[in-house]
């Protein structure tokens, strides 16, 4: 009888009926970028699942439309996140890679006697301590070392409290164990994002061409990426340097950079320094990045530390030949000279790769067609959502069992 009651308790725990999920994220609609797109689209998918009640907890006023807006930074943000979770009382907490919100999620689970499932998803590749110290040279080294030690300690606490850790790429998972020296209780699940994009009407595309004076311009290179990280900014700058090389052969070349962020001015200054103001177009955020992709002859993605690159797969869906940095998790997405071109992210090499694509139109078309087939079959939100629902349903039953495989990646 006791065994039957125990099994019923487990069945009730893992059943999707009435399961409350707290989607905890720093990146929501106002922040833009791949992480925001990932979390928003996944949430929208999950909210359509029968029996799931998904409540958003985000550091964004627009989160109030679907849940709770939590403000603050650092410990203040952690405290506000904890209070929001205490009000919601979720069965599952799905936290998206923010150290303080993750700490609040782990503390909530501990306070509740481990009666909630905690899933932690990593999106952004980490910088090694040495890179961070060199990048923030204006900050005293002792202060930086203390910050890094706190980050590493918090990460260790969060990961050890998790029932499942997921990452968007194997490169991201490797960073967690090598840079943070963290050993998860269970395997790290690799769950790449799904990608979907609506194609704009021809009139909208024509209007976009006219607005940005693109009529008669060739080639048009498009790059999508937020201006929040040094390694993204450096990638934009190298692509701009490649444009300067290419404009000798293509005087009507244009580079469209889609996105925004706190470091945008740094890139704009660089454009002025190299004298490319006439060739480089900044659009800011676009509700439909398809407008830019529709006019592209080549898509360039030179982020130097990318964990995945949702915009790359969006370009693949549009049948665009992709030239991307052979760095981070990008080689997991692009097969060299089959679905795109992987390149050493140096201006000369980037210019050469773009030239290689442009000099043979049939070659570029073949790359784009193969890329679209891969994007349609390998990166769907239906698949990603199903895998997370399975985690929500299945992890709770084994949350208290000791891990048999520690620190492995699959």
Beta strands, then each sheet from edge to edge (+ up, - down):
strand 1: 19-25
strand 2: 52-58
strand 3: 67-69
strand 4: 92-95
strand 5: 117-122
strand 6: 164-167
strand 7: 188-190
strand 8: 220-224
strand 9: 254-258
strand 10: 280-284
strand 11: 298-301
strand 12: 322-325
strand 13: 341-343
sheet 1: 3+ 2+ 1+ 4+ 5+ 6+ 7+
sheet 2: 10+ 9+ 8+ 11+ 12+ 13+
end
